[in-house]
Amino acid sequence: MDYRDKLVLAPMVRVGTLPFRLLAAEYGADITYGEEIIDHKLLKCERRINDVLRCTDIVEKGTESVVFRTCPEERNKVVFQMGTSDAVRALKAAQLVCKDVAAVDINMGCPKSFSLSGGMGAALLTKPELIQDILTTLKRNLHMPVTCKIRLLKSSRDTVELAQRIEKTGVSALAVHGRRVADRPRDPAKWNEIADVVAALSIPVIANGDVFEFEDFERMKVATGASCVMVARGALWNASIFSPTGKLPWEDVKREYIRKSILWDNDIKSTKQTLKEMIMHYSCLEFPEGKAVTKAETLADLAQLYGQEQYYEYVKLNQLSSTRSR
Ligand SMILES: Cc1cc2nc3c(=O)[nH]c(=O)nc-3n(C[C@H](O)[C@H](O)[C@H](O)COP(=O)(O)O)c2cc1C
């Protein structure tokens, strides 16, 4: 994986599943992160080839619950992000997915209490020895790029010091979200502190925070010196942010997202959550569309809501005939 001059879709829980990643890639994202998946969960899973959808599934053993789905089309750009607090567990979990993805990333920035209480996410930022243990264990045993994503520490000097320690582990790149753990999403990202990290490292830095228009990619590159820029909310609200020819109407992007969700039989909870996030940004969940999405129980319900019944029937028919021909 080459980390120079890339536009990157950020990891987003419940959002960064296969349809959304493929959508972002179609509009121009060079690298697409999956949602964070916790190592404990992966260790209860097995890898299955899905002959009907022609993809690979990581499925909870003894169930049909798909924890991660990927397909050959995205093999060279998908990054698997993991939550962990233990090197051995992280390695075992990564070994389950490493054949199917381009890189493995460790989340060291999540400020949510479930992460912190498990010693994961931003809890790692205060444990440089553990960071080193996790990253060197992965680097030594996985023959693929390993990266991590951090937030800013309380001073720029501390962030740079930690980033330099991380660089020494041999990671291929470092993603820096320009906010501190206590910052809220509305607080401006500190691009100047990302610039300090870029200046101190030789490996590529992936700069993240407050990109909302295509032009912001270039602005952020110039302001930080980073060669890669990562976007989360700007892509969630309109995945065509990656397109150099300008954003497409939100309605078109939403329709394409629903079609891809149908095609890849995406988890209904994930599809609904992603749609709700989009609707909350442009409209309101209390309006009829929002209420109908909230009420939807299946992809068929959503297909009907967005006038995609024919497409839904066509996809299901194809999948059925593909099942029968095996
Ligand atoms: C809905 C949502 C889910 C997120 N899930 C993750 C995650 O799984 N892993 C992670 O490292 N960051 C996660 N983040 C943080 C983003 O990756 C990103 O660092 C942050 O939103 C700042 O980027 P932005 O200003 O472009 O939104 C999430 C953010 C959002 C909005």
Residues whose N, C-alpha, C, O or C-beta is under 5 A from the ligand:
A	BS01	LIG	A10 P11 M12 V13 E35 E36 N107 K149 H177 N208 G209 D210 V211 M230 V231 A232 R233 G234
